[in-house]
Every structure is written in structure tokens, then in C-alpha cells.
């Protein structure tokens, strides 16, 4: 079973939304699906694919974390 937790959580905030702590690819997928301000963009799509691959054990979780952070930046959010 793949490790589904990140070494360090990502604190994510978007304008007009509460801050969310994302601790792994499963929570990242939830954020990408339920809380994302604009469900488009190359980095958004890459983040969804990377998180899915991490959950399936095809990609290390830390790689999915890096792609997720890039997607947050693309969407105008902030990481803390």
C-alpha cells in the first residue's frame, strides 16, 4: 500500500475561502475537486493526475506534493 501522507502538510488559502491544511494526495484530490476556484489549467490537470498516481502507488507522494503546490500557485492561491 502506498504511503499517502506527505512529510510536511501544505497550508493552502485562496481568496474568499478558509485556509485548508492538506496532508497528502487524498486530501489534495478533495481540495482539487471540491474547493478549487478554477478547474482548468495545465498545472491543475497535472496535479489531479499526480495525486491519483500517488494514491495508486505509481508516483511518490512527495512528487505529487510538488505538483500540487505548483497548481495552487497557478490558481492564484497561497501556500504557507
PyMOL Python script that loads the backbone (N, CA, C, O; Angstrom):
from pymol import cmd

cmd.read_pdbstr("""\
ATOM      1  N   UNK A   1       0.848  -1.181   0.000  1.00  0.00           N
ATOM      2  CA  UNK A   1       0.000   0.000   0.000  1.00  0.00           C
ATOM      3  C   UNK A   1       0.891   1.241   0.000  1.00  0.00           C
ATOM      4  O   UNK A   1       1.829   1.314   0.795  1.00  0.00           O
ATOM      5  N   UNK A   2       0.629   2.208  -0.858  1.00  0.00           N
ATOM      6  CA  UNK A   2       1.471   3.395  -0.919  1.00  0.00           C
ATOM      7  C   UNK A   2       1.298   4.279   0.316  1.00  0.00           C
ATOM      8  O   UNK A   2       0.232   4.315   0.932  1.00  0.00           O
ATOM      9  N   UNK A   3       2.363   4.986   0.659  1.00  0.00           N
ATOM     10  CA  UNK A   3       2.285   5.951   1.747  1.00  0.00           C
ATOM     11  C   UNK A   3       1.514   7.156   1.237  1.00  0.00           C
ATOM     12  O   UNK A   3       1.932   7.805   0.278  1.00  0.00           O
ATOM     13  N   UNK A   4       0.397   7.453   1.869  1.00  0.00           N
ATOM     14  CA  UNK A   4      -0.441   8.528   1.357  1.00  0.00           C
ATOM     15  C   UNK A   4      -0.322   9.819   2.157  1.00  0.00           C
ATOM     16  O   UNK A   4      -1.153  10.715   2.004  1.00  0.00           O
ATOM     17  N   UNK A   5       0.695   9.931   3.006  1.00  0.00           N
ATOM     18  CA  UNK A   5       0.908  11.162   3.761  1.00  0.00           C
ATOM     19  C   UNK A   5       2.171  11.862   3.272  1.00  0.00           C
ATOM     20  O   UNK A   5       3.158  11.217   2.919  1.00  0.00           O
ATOM     21  N   UNK A   6       2.122  13.187   3.257  1.00  0.00           N
ATOM     22  CA  UNK A   6       3.293  13.962   2.894  1.00  0.00           C
ATOM     23  C   UNK A   6       4.161  14.182   4.121  1.00  0.00           C
ATOM     24  O   UNK A   6       3.668  14.173   5.249  1.00  0.00           O
ATOM     25  N   UNK A   7       5.448  14.379   3.902  1.00  0.00           N
ATOM     26  CA  UNK A   7       6.356  14.650   5.015  1.00  0.00           C
ATOM     27  C   UNK A   7       5.969  15.938   5.740  1.00  0.00           C
ATOM     28  O   UNK A   7       6.084  16.028   6.962  1.00  0.00           O
ATOM     29  N   UNK A   8       5.512  16.927   4.986  1.00  0.00           N
ATOM     30  CA  UNK A   8       5.082  18.200   5.575  1.00  0.00           C
ATOM     31  C   UNK A   8       3.757  18.603   4.935  1.00  0.00           C
ATOM     32  O   UNK A   8       3.649  18.627   3.709  1.00  0.00           O
ATOM     33  N   UNK A   9       2.762  18.916   5.737  1.00  0.00           N
ATOM     34  CA  UNK A   9       1.477  19.345   5.163  1.00  0.00           C
ATOM     35  C   UNK A   9       1.617  20.683   4.448  1.00  0.00           C
ATOM     36  O   UNK A   9       2.556  21.440   4.692  1.00  0.00           O
ATOM     37  N   UNK A  10       0.668  20.958   3.565  1.00  0.00           N
ATOM     38  CA  UNK A  10       0.631  22.218   2.828  1.00  0.00           C
ATOM     39  C   UNK A  10      -0.585  22.997   3.315  1.00  0.00           C
ATOM     40  O   UNK A  10      -1.715  22.516   3.236  1.00  0.00           O
ATOM     41  N   UNK A  11      -0.345  24.191   3.814  1.00  0.00           N
ATOM     42  CA  UNK A  11      -1.433  25.085   4.201  1.00  0.00           C
ATOM     43  C   UNK A  11      -1.809  25.892   2.971  1.00  0.00           C
ATOM     44  O   UNK A  11      -0.996  26.653   2.446  1.00  0.00           O
ATOM     45  N   UNK A  12      -3.033  25.727   2.516  1.00  0.00           N
ATOM     46  CA  UNK A  12      -3.494  26.343   1.280  1.00  0.00           C
ATOM     47  C   UNK A  12      -4.564  27.379   1.586  1.00  0.00           C
ATOM     48  O   UNK A  12      -5.459  27.143   2.398  1.00  0.00           O
ATOM     49  N   UNK A  13      -4.462  28.524   0.932  1.00  0.00           N
ATOM     50  CA  UNK A  13      -5.538  29.512   1.046  1.00  0.00           C
ATOM     51  C   UNK A  13      -5.777  30.156  -0.310  1.00  0.00           C
ATOM     52  O   UNK A  13      -4.849  30.463  -1.058  1.00  0.00           O
ATOM     53  N   UNK A  14      -7.048  30.347  -0.593  1.00  0.00           N
ATOM     54  CA  UNK A  14      -7.489  31.043  -1.793  1.00  0.00           C
ATOM     55  C   UNK A  14      -8.317  32.238  -1.338  1.00  0.00           C
ATOM     56  O   UNK A  14      -8.919  32.193  -0.265  1.00  0.00           O
ATOM     57  N   UNK A  15      -8.360  33.300  -2.129  1.00  0.00           N
ATOM     58  CA  UNK A  15      -9.217  34.421  -1.770  1.00  0.00           C
ATOM     59  C   UNK A  15     -10.665  33.949  -1.551  1.00  0.00           C
ATOM     60  O   UNK A  15     -11.188  33.152  -2.330  1.00  0.00           O
ATOM     61  N   UNK A  16     -11.286  34.437  -0.512  1.00  0.00           N
ATOM     62  CA  UNK A  16     -12.693  34.175  -0.197  1.00  0.00           C
ATOM     63  C   UNK A  16     -12.958  32.739   0.275  1.00  0.00           C
ATOM     64  O   UNK A  16     -14.115  32.326   0.354  1.00  0.00           O
ATOM     65  N   UNK A  17     -11.911  31.979   0.589  1.00  0.00           N
ATOM     66  CA  UNK A  17     -12.092  30.633   1.139  1.00  0.00           C
ATOM     67  C   UNK A  17     -11.241  30.498   2.398  1.00  0.00           C
ATOM     68  O   UNK A  17     -10.188  31.124   2.511  1.00  0.00           O
ATOM     69  N   UNK A  18     -11.694  29.692   3.328  1.00  0.00           N
ATOM     70  CA  UNK A  18     -10.911  29.438   4.526  1.00  0.00           C
ATOM     71  C   UNK A  18      -9.638  28.684   4.182  1.00  0.00           C
ATOM     72  O   UNK A  18      -9.570  27.970   3.181  1.00  0.00           O
ATOM     73  N   UNK A  19      -8.646  28.852   5.015  1.00  0.00           N
ATOM     74  CA  UNK A  19      -7.390  28.120   4.858  1.00  0.00           C
ATOM     75  C   UNK A  19      -7.653  26.638   5.090  1.00  0.00           C
ATOM     76  O   UNK A  19      -8.471  26.261   5.929  1.00  0.00           O
ATOM     77  N   UNK A  20      -6.956  25.819   4.343  1.00  0.00           N
ATOM     78  CA  UNK A  20      -7.102  24.369   4.466  1.00  0.00           C
ATOM     79  C   UNK A  20      -5.723  23.757   4.607  1.00  0.00           C
ATOM     80  O   UNK A  20      -4.788  24.158   3.915  1.00  0.00           O
ATOM     81  N   UNK A  21      -5.592  22.792   5.497  1.00  0.00           N
ATOM     82  CA  UNK A  21      -4.344  22.045   5.643  1.00  0.00           C
ATOM     83  C   UNK A  21      -4.490  20.756   4.848  1.00  0.00           C
ATOM     84  O   UNK A  21      -5.402  19.964   5.083  1.00  0.00           O
ATOM     85  N   UNK A  22      -3.575  20.560   3.900  1.00  0.00           N
ATOM     86  CA  UNK A  22      -3.601  19.388   3.028  1.00  0.00           C
ATOM     87  C   UNK A  22      -2.406  18.519   3.400  1.00  0.00           C
ATOM     88  O   UNK A  22      -1.257  18.942   3.276  1.00  0.00           O
ATOM     89  N   UNK A  23      -2.685  17.301   3.858  1.00  0.00           N
ATOM     90  CA  UNK A  23      -1.641  16.430   4.398  1.00  0.00           C
ATOM     91  C   UNK A  23      -1.197  15.307   3.481  1.00  0.00           C
ATOM     92  O   UNK A  23      -0.267  14.572   3.814  1.00  0.00           O
ATOM     93  N   UNK A  24      -1.839  15.160   2.337  1.00  0.00           N
ATOM     94  CA  UNK A  24      -1.460  14.078   1.440  1.00  0.00           C
ATOM     95  C   UNK A  24      -2.251  14.130   0.157  1.00  0.00           C
ATOM     96  O   UNK A  24      -3.100  15.004  -0.016  1.00  0.00           O
ATOM     97  N   UNK A  25      -1.982  13.196  -0.755  1.00  0.00           N
ATOM     98  CA  UNK A  25      -2.642  13.217  -2.057  1.00  0.00           C
ATOM     99  C   UNK A  25      -4.155  13.035  -2.004  1.00  0.00           C
ATOM    100  O   UNK A  25      -4.863  13.575  -2.855  1.00  0.00           O
ATOM    101  N   UNK A  26      -4.666  12.292  -1.030  1.00  0.00           N
ATOM    102  CA  UNK A  26      -6.122  12.132  -0.939  1.00  0.00           C
ATOM    103  C   UNK A  26      -6.783  13.473  -0.599  1.00  0.00           C
ATOM    104  O   UNK A  26      -7.766  13.863  -1.228  1.00  0.00           O
ATOM    105  N   UNK A  27      -6.238  14.171   0.397  1.00  0.00           N
ATOM    106  CA  UNK A  27      -6.778  15.478   0.755  1.00  0.00           C
ATOM    107  C   UNK A  27      -6.574  16.486  -0.374  1.00  0.00           C
ATOM    108  O   UNK A  27      -7.404  17.372  -0.577  1.00  0.00           O
ATOM    109  N   UNK A  28      -5.478  16.351  -1.101  1.00  0.00           N
ATOM    110  CA  UNK A  28      -5.240  17.235  -2.251  1.00  0.00           C
ATOM    111  C   UNK A  28      -6.293  17.004  -3.326  1.00  0.00           C
ATOM    112  O   UNK A  28      -6.785  17.961  -3.923  1.00  0.00           O
ATOM    113  N   UNK A  29      -6.645  15.748  -3.581  1.00  0.00           N
ATOM    114  CA  UNK A  29      -7.684  15.455  -4.564  1.00  0.00           C
ATOM    115  C   UNK A  29      -9.017  16.055  -4.129  1.00  0.00           C
ATOM    116  O   UNK A  29      -9.761  16.582  -4.956  1.00  0.00           O
ATOM    117  N   UNK A  30      -9.315  15.979  -2.848  1.00  0.00           N
ATOM    118  CA  UNK A  30     -10.543  16.578  -2.335  1.00  0.00           C
ATOM    119  C   UNK A  30     -10.526  18.086  -2.546  1.00  0.00           C
ATOM    120  O   UNK A  30     -11.524  18.669  -2.971  1.00  0.00           O
ATOM    121  N   UNK A  31      -9.412  18.709  -2.253  1.00  0.00           N
ATOM    122  CA  UNK A  31      -9.278  20.154  -2.454  1.00  0.00           C
ATOM    123  C   UNK A  31      -9.417  20.500  -3.929  1.00  0.00           C
ATOM    124  O   UNK A  31     -10.118  21.449  -4.280  1.00  0.00           O
ATOM    125  N   UNK A  32      -8.761  19.744  -4.787  1.00  0.00           N
ATOM    126  CA  UNK A  32      -8.829  19.994  -6.235  1.00  0.00           C
ATOM    127  C   UNK A  32     -10.244  19.802  -6.777  1.00  0.00           C
ATOM    128  O   UNK A  32     -10.640  20.466  -7.736  1.00  0.00           O
ATOM    129  N   UNK A  33     -10.989  18.915  -6.179  1.00  0.00           N
ATOM    130  CA  UNK A  33     -12.337  18.606  -6.656  1.00  0.00           C
ATOM    131  C   UNK A  33     -13.403  19.511  -6.047  1.00  0.00           C
ATOM    132  O   UNK A  33     -14.316  19.954  -6.744  1.00  0.00           O
ATOM    133  N   UNK A  34     -13.288  19.787  -4.747  1.00  0.00           N
ATOM    134  CA  UNK A  34     -14.363  20.471  -4.037  1.00  0.00           C
ATOM    135  C   UNK A  34     -14.116  21.945  -3.737  1.00  0.00           C
ATOM    136  O   UNK A  34     -15.073  22.694  -3.537  1.00  0.00           O
ATOM    137  N   UNK A  35     -12.872  22.376  -3.700  1.00  0.00           N
ATOM    138  CA  UNK A  35     -12.578  23.733  -3.240  1.00  0.00           C
ATOM    139  C   UNK A  35     -11.790  24.569  -4.247  1.00  0.00           C
ATOM    140  O   UNK A  35     -11.401  25.697  -3.942  1.00  0.00           O
ATOM    141  N   UNK A  36     -11.558  24.044  -5.409  1.00  0.00           N
ATOM    142  CA  UNK A  36     -10.695  24.741  -6.367  1.00  0.00           C
ATOM    143  C   UNK A  36     -11.444  25.897  -7.015  1.00  0.00           C
ATOM    144  O   UNK A  36     -12.581  25.726  -7.455  1.00  0.00           O
ATOM    145  N   UNK A  37     -10.818  27.080  -7.082  1.00  0.00           N
ATOM    146  CA  UNK A  37     -11.517  28.243  -7.622  1.00  0.00           C
ATOM    147  C   UNK A  37     -11.746  28.202  -9.128  1.00  0.00           C
ATOM    148  O   UNK A  37     -12.716  28.780  -9.619  1.00  0.00           O
ATOM    149  N   UNK A  38     -10.877  27.534  -9.860  1.00  0.00           N
ATOM    150  CA  UNK A  38     -10.997  27.497 -11.317  1.00  0.00           C
ATOM    151  C   UNK A  38     -10.480  26.146 -11.806  1.00  0.00           C
ATOM    152  O   UNK A  38      -9.270  25.933 -11.876  1.00  0.00           O
ATOM    153  N   UNK A  39     -11.371  25.256 -12.134  1.00  0.00           N
ATOM    154  CA  UNK A  39     -10.977  23.894 -12.501  1.00  0.00           C
ATOM    155  C   UNK A  39     -10.509  23.817 -13.940  1.00  0.00           C
ATOM    156  O   UNK A  39     -11.100  23.138 -14.779  1.00  0.00           O
ATOM    157  N   UNK A  40      -9.427  24.536 -14.196  1.00  0.00           N
ATOM    158  CA  UNK A  40      -8.797  24.495 -15.510  1.00  0.00           C
ATOM    159  C   UNK A  40      -7.332  24.846 -15.338  1.00  0.00           C
ATOM    160  O   UNK A  40      -6.896  25.259 -14.264  1.00  0.00           O
ATOM    161  N   UNK A  41      -6.600  24.678 -16.387  1.00  0.00           N
ATOM    162  CA  UNK A  41      -5.180  24.989 -16.354  1.00  0.00           C
ATOM    163  C   UNK A  41      -4.341  23.727 -16.396  1.00  0.00           C
ATOM    164  O   UNK A  41      -4.738  22.679 -15.887  1.00  0.00           O
ATOM    165  N   UNK A  42      -3.199  23.844 -16.998  1.00  0.00           N
ATOM    166  CA  UNK A  42      -2.299  22.698 -17.147  1.00  0.00           C
ATOM    167  C   UNK A  42      -1.832  22.165 -15.796  1.00  0.00           C
ATOM    168  O   UNK A  42      -1.804  20.952 -15.587  1.00  0.00           O
ATOM    169  N   UNK A  43      -1.472  23.044 -14.894  1.00  0.00           N
ATOM    170  CA  UNK A  43      -0.966  22.586 -13.590  1.00  0.00           C
ATOM    171  C   UNK A  43      -2.074  21.971 -12.751  1.00  0.00           C
ATOM    172  O   UNK A  43      -1.820  21.049 -11.975  1.00  0.00           O
ATOM    173  N   UNK A  44      -3.299  22.465 -12.892  1.00  0.00           N
ATOM    174  CA  UNK A  44      -4.442  21.842 -12.224  1.00  0.00           C
ATOM    175  C   UNK A  44      -4.598  20.397 -12.701  1.00  0.00           C
ATOM    176  O   UNK A  44      -4.733  19.480 -11.891  1.00  0.00           O
ATOM    177  N   UNK A  45      -4.578  20.203 -14.006  1.00  0.00           N
ATOM    178  CA  UNK A  45      -4.720  18.852 -14.569  1.00  0.00           C
ATOM    179  C   UNK A  45      -3.560  17.955 -14.159  1.00  0.00           C
ATOM    180  O   UNK A  45      -3.755  16.786 -13.827  1.00  0.00           O
ATOM    181  N   UNK A  46      -2.351  18.513 -14.183  1.00  0.00           N
ATOM    182  CA  UNK A  46      -1.180  17.731 -13.768  1.00  0.00           C
ATOM    183  C   UNK A  46      -1.290  17.332 -12.300  1.00  0.00           C
ATOM    184  O   UNK A  46      -0.926  16.214 -11.934  1.00  0.00           O
ATOM    185  N   UNK A  47      -1.786  18.234 -11.455  1.00  0.00           N
ATOM    186  CA  UNK A  47      -1.921  17.926 -10.033  1.00  0.00           C
ATOM    187  C   UNK A  47      -2.929  16.807  -9.802  1.00  0.00           C
ATOM    188  O   UNK A  47      -2.691  15.915  -8.988  1.00  0.00           O
ATOM    189  N   UNK A  48      -4.038  16.850 -10.504  1.00  0.00           N
ATOM    190  CA  UNK A  48      -5.022  15.764 -10.361  1.00  0.00           C
ATOM    191  C   UNK A  48      -4.423  14.420 -10.783  1.00  0.00           C
ATOM    192  O   UNK A  48      -4.611  13.409 -10.107  1.00  0.00           O
ATOM    193  N   UNK A  49      -3.707  14.420 -11.896  1.00  0.00           N
ATOM    194  CA  UNK A  49      -3.085  13.173 -12.360  1.00  0.00           C
ATOM    195  C   UNK A  49      -2.009  12.696 -11.395  1.00  0.00           C
ATOM    196  O   UNK A  49      -1.902  11.499 -11.126  1.00  0.00           O
ATOM    197  N   UNK A  50      -1.210  13.623 -10.873  1.00  0.00           N
ATOM    198  CA  UNK A  50      -0.130  13.255  -9.957  1.00  0.00           C
ATOM    199  C   UNK A  50      -0.686  12.703  -8.642  1.00  0.00           C
ATOM    200  O   UNK A  50      -0.175  11.715  -8.116  1.00  0.00           O
ATOM    201  N   UNK A  51      -1.714  13.333  -8.122  1.00  0.00           N
ATOM    202  CA  UNK A  51      -2.306  12.842  -6.873  1.00  0.00           C
ATOM    203  C   UNK A  51      -2.940  11.471  -7.071  1.00  0.00           C
ATOM    204  O   UNK A  51      -2.824  10.602  -6.207  1.00  0.00           O
ATOM    205  N   UNK A  52      -3.600  11.278  -8.184  1.00  0.00           N
ATOM    206  CA  UNK A  52      -4.181   9.958  -8.495  1.00  0.00           C
ATOM    207  C   UNK A  52      -3.084   8.913  -8.602  1.00  0.00           C
ATOM    208  O   UNK A  52      -3.223   7.805  -8.084  1.00  0.00           O
ATOM    209  N   UNK A  53      -1.984   9.267  -9.281  1.00  0.00           N
ATOM    210  CA  UNK A  53      -0.865   8.331  -9.428  1.00  0.00           C
ATOM    211  C   UNK A  53      -0.245   8.007  -8.071  1.00  0.00           C
ATOM    212  O   UNK A  53       0.145   6.865  -7.827  1.00  0.00           O
ATOM    213  N   UNK A  54      -0.150   9.000  -7.189  1.00  0.00           N
ATOM    214  CA  UNK A  54       0.389   8.753  -5.851  1.00  0.00           C
ATOM    215  C   UNK A  54      -0.526   7.827  -5.060  1.00  0.00           C
ATOM    216  O   UNK A  54      -0.055   6.936  -4.353  1.00  0.00           O
ATOM    217  N   UNK A  55      -1.825   8.039  -5.179  1.00  0.00           N
ATOM    218  CA  UNK A  55      -2.780   7.174  -4.480  1.00  0.00           C
ATOM    219  C   UNK A  55      -2.730   5.746  -5.014  1.00  0.00           C
ATOM    220  O   UNK A  55      -2.958   4.793  -4.268  1.00  0.00           O
ATOM    221  N   UNK A  56      -2.433   5.599  -6.296  1.00  0.00           N
ATOM    222  CA  UNK A  56      -2.335   4.274  -6.910  1.00  0.00           C
ATOM    223  C   UNK A  56      -0.974   3.627  -6.695  1.00  0.00           C
ATOM    224  O   UNK A  56      -0.771   2.468  -7.056  1.00  0.00           O
ATOM    225  N   UNK A  57      -0.030   4.380  -6.103  1.00  0.00           N
ATOM    226  CA  UNK A  57       1.315   3.845  -5.866  1.00  0.00           C
ATOM    227  C   UNK A  57       2.240   3.947  -7.055  1.00  0.00           C
ATOM    228  O   UNK A  57       3.304   3.327  -7.063  1.00  0.00           O
ATOM    229  N   UNK A  58       1.858   4.720  -8.068  1.00  0.00           N
ATOM    230  CA  UNK A  58       2.681   4.859  -9.271  1.00  0.00           C
ATOM    231  C   UNK A  58       3.611   6.059  -9.219  1.00  0.00           C
ATOM    232  O   UNK A  58       4.458   6.214 -10.099  1.00  0.00           O
ATOM    233  N   UNK A  59       3.474   6.911  -8.212  1.00  0.00           N
ATOM    234  CA  UNK A  59       4.280   8.123  -8.084  1.00  0.00           C
ATOM    235  C   UNK A  59       4.521   8.367  -6.602  1.00  0.00           C
ATOM    236  O   UNK A  59       3.606   8.209  -5.793  1.00  0.00           O
ATOM    237  N   UNK A  60       5.746   8.751  -6.235  1.00  0.00           N
ATOM    238  CA  UNK A  60       5.986   9.062  -4.821  1.00  0.00           C
ATOM    239  C   UNK A  60       5.124  10.239  -4.365  1.00  0.00           C
ATOM    240  O   UNK A  60       4.888  11.180  -5.122  1.00  0.00           O
ATOM    241  N   UNK A  61       4.665  10.170  -3.133  1.00  0.00           N
ATOM    242  CA  UNK A  61       3.786  11.210  -2.599  1.00  0.00           C
ATOM    243  C   UNK A  61       4.443  12.583  -2.638  1.00  0.00           C
ATOM    244  O   UNK A  61       3.764  13.579  -2.889  1.00  0.00           O
ATOM    245  N   UNK A  62       5.752  12.659  -2.395  1.00  0.00           N
ATOM    246  CA  UNK A  62       6.406  13.969  -2.394  1.00  0.00           C
ATOM    247  C   UNK A  62       6.423  14.603  -3.785  1.00  0.00           C
ATOM    248  O   UNK A  62       6.442  15.828  -3.901  1.00  0.00           O
ATOM    249  N   UNK A  63       6.416  13.797  -4.826  1.00  0.00           N
ATOM    250  CA  UNK A  63       6.320  14.346  -6.187  1.00  0.00           C
ATOM    251  C   UNK A  63       4.936  14.953  -6.426  1.00  0.00           C
ATOM    252  O   UNK A  63       4.810  16.016  -7.034  1.00  0.00           O
ATOM    253  N   UNK A  64       3.917  14.276  -5.947  1.00  0.00           N
ATOM    254  CA  UNK A  64       2.556  14.805  -6.084  1.00  0.00           C
ATOM    255  C   UNK A  64       2.416  16.101  -5.295  1.00  0.00           C
ATOM    256  O   UNK A  64       1.713  17.015  -5.727  1.00  0.00           O
ATOM    257  N   UNK A  65       3.074  16.188  -4.153  1.00  0.00           N
ATOM    258  CA  UNK A  65       3.035  17.404  -3.338  1.00  0.00           C
ATOM    259  C   UNK A  65       3.598  18.584  -4.121  1.00  0.00           C
ATOM    260  O   UNK A  65       3.003  19.661  -4.132  1.00  0.00           O
ATOM    261  N   UNK A  66       4.722  18.392  -4.763  1.00  0.00           N
ATOM    262  CA  UNK A  66       5.348  19.472  -5.535  1.00  0.00           C
ATOM    263  C   UNK A  66       4.441  19.945  -6.665  1.00  0.00           C
ATOM    264  O   UNK A  66       4.318  21.148  -6.895  1.00  0.00           O
ATOM    265  N   UNK A  67       3.812  19.025  -7.363  1.00  0.00           N
ATOM    266  CA  UNK A  67       2.908  19.381  -8.465  1.00  0.00           C
ATOM    267  C   UNK A  67       1.673  20.091  -7.916  1.00  0.00           C
ATOM    268  O   UNK A  67       1.177  21.033  -8.534  1.00  0.00           O
ATOM    269  N   UNK A  68       1.173  19.651  -6.766  1.00  0.00           N
ATOM    270  CA  UNK A  68       0.019  20.299  -6.138  1.00  0.00           C
ATOM    271  C   UNK A  68       0.338  21.753  -5.790  1.00  0.00           C
ATOM    272  O   UNK A  68      -0.483  22.638  -6.030  1.00  0.00           O
ATOM    273  N   UNK A  69       1.505  22.006  -5.235  1.00  0.00           N
ATOM    274  CA  UNK A  69       1.904  23.368  -4.878  1.00  0.00           C
ATOM    275  C   UNK A  69       1.971  24.251  -6.124  1.00  0.00           C
ATOM    276  O   UNK A  69       1.572  25.414  -6.078  1.00  0.00           O
ATOM    277  N   UNK A  70       2.469  23.711  -7.228  1.00  0.00           N
ATOM    278  CA  UNK A  70       2.502  24.471  -8.484  1.00  0.00           C
ATOM    279  C   UNK A  70       1.074  24.831  -8.933  1.00  0.00           C
ATOM    280  O   UNK A  70       0.833  25.927  -9.438  1.00  0.00           O
ATOM    281  N   UNK A  71       0.146  23.905  -8.743  1.00  0.00           N
ATOM    282  CA  UNK A  71      -1.242  24.153  -9.145  1.00  0.00           C
ATOM    283  C   UNK A  71      -1.881  25.236  -8.277  1.00  0.00           C
ATOM    284  O   UNK A  71      -2.651  26.060  -8.769  1.00  0.00           O
ATOM    285  N   UNK A  72      -1.558  25.227  -6.984  1.00  0.00           N
ATOM    286  CA  UNK A  72      -2.072  26.280  -6.106  1.00  0.00           C
ATOM    287  C   UNK A  72      -1.603  27.643  -6.604  1.00  0.00           C
ATOM    288  O   UNK A  72      -2.383  28.593  -6.678  1.00  0.00           O
ATOM    289  N   UNK A  73      -0.339  27.722  -6.939  1.00  0.00           N
ATOM    290  CA  UNK A  73       0.218  28.980  -7.454  1.00  0.00           C
ATOM    291  C   UNK A  73      -0.475  29.401  -8.740  1.00  0.00           C
ATOM    292  O   UNK A  73      -0.819  30.572  -8.904  1.00  0.00           O
ATOM    293  N   UNK A  74      -0.682  28.459  -9.653  1.00  0.00           N
ATOM    294  CA  UNK A  74      -1.356  28.746 -10.925  1.00  0.00           C
ATOM    295  C   UNK A  74      -2.764  29.309 -10.691  1.00  0.00           C
ATOM    296  O   UNK A  74      -3.221  30.184 -11.427  1.00  0.00           O
ATOM    297  N   UNK A  75      -3.446  28.796  -9.657  1.00  0.00           N
ATOM    298  CA  UNK A  75      -4.829  29.198  -9.395  1.00  0.00           C
ATOM    299  C   UNK A  75      -4.922  30.480  -8.569  1.00  0.00           C
ATOM    300  O   UNK A  75      -6.021  30.912  -8.220  1.00  0.00           O
ATOM    301  N   UNK A  76      -3.791  31.086  -8.258  1.00  0.00           N
ATOM    302  CA  UNK A  76      -3.811  32.336  -7.513  1.00  0.00           C
ATOM    303  C   UNK A  76      -3.917  32.156  -6.012  1.00  0.00           C
ATOM    304  O   UNK A  76      -4.237  33.097  -5.286  1.00  0.00           O
ATOM    305  N   UNK A  77      -3.650  30.947  -5.549  1.00  0.00           N
ATOM    306  CA  UNK A  77      -3.682  30.680  -4.113  1.00  0.00           C
ATOM    307  C   UNK A  77      -2.316  30.884  -3.494  1.00  0.00           C
ATOM    308  O   UNK A  77      -1.338  31.210  -4.166  1.00  0.00           O
ATOM    309  N   UNK A  78      -2.284  30.679  -2.192  1.00  0.00           N
ATOM    310  CA  UNK A  78      -1.032  30.813  -1.451  1.00  0.00           C
ATOM    311  C   UNK A  78      -0.805  29.549  -0.644  1.00  0.00           C
ATOM    312  O   UNK A  78      -1.751  28.920  -0.169  1.00  0.00           O
ATOM    313  N   UNK A  79       0.448  29.188  -0.496  1.00  0.00           N
ATOM    314  CA  UNK A  79       0.818  28.087   0.390  1.00  0.00           C
ATOM    315  C   UNK A  79       1.609  28.666   1.552  1.00  0.00           C
ATOM    316  O   UNK A  79       2.365  29.626   1.398  1.00  0.00           O
ATOM    317  N   UNK A  80       1.422  28.069   2.702  1.00  0.00           N
ATOM    318  CA  UNK A  80       2.068  28.570   3.917  1.00  0.00           C
ATOM    319  C   UNK A  80       2.832  27.438   4.558  1.00  0.00           C
ATOM    320  O   UNK A  80       3.459  27.628   5.600  1.00  0.00           O
TER     321      UNK A  80
END
""", "prot")
cmd.dss("prot")
cmd.show_as("cartoon", "prot")
cmd.util.cbc("prot")
cmd.orient("prot")
